[in-house]
Amino acid sequence: NIPVLEVDELWSFVFRSKDKVWVWIAMNRETREIVAYA
């Protein structure tokens, strides 16, 4: 059984509206476990 990962990104403002921060998340689709983030 080969695990299938879902990767998603989101962004948010930190302190000021010009300081955008990106967050990347990789999750195992079957178990919903977060396997990586950056």
ZISUL-V634879 format. One line per field, one symbol per residue. ss: DSSP state (~ for helix, > for strand, _ for the rest). A space follows every 10 residues. Layout:
ss->???
//
This chain:
ss->____>>>>>> >>>______> >>>>>>>>__ ___>>>>_
//
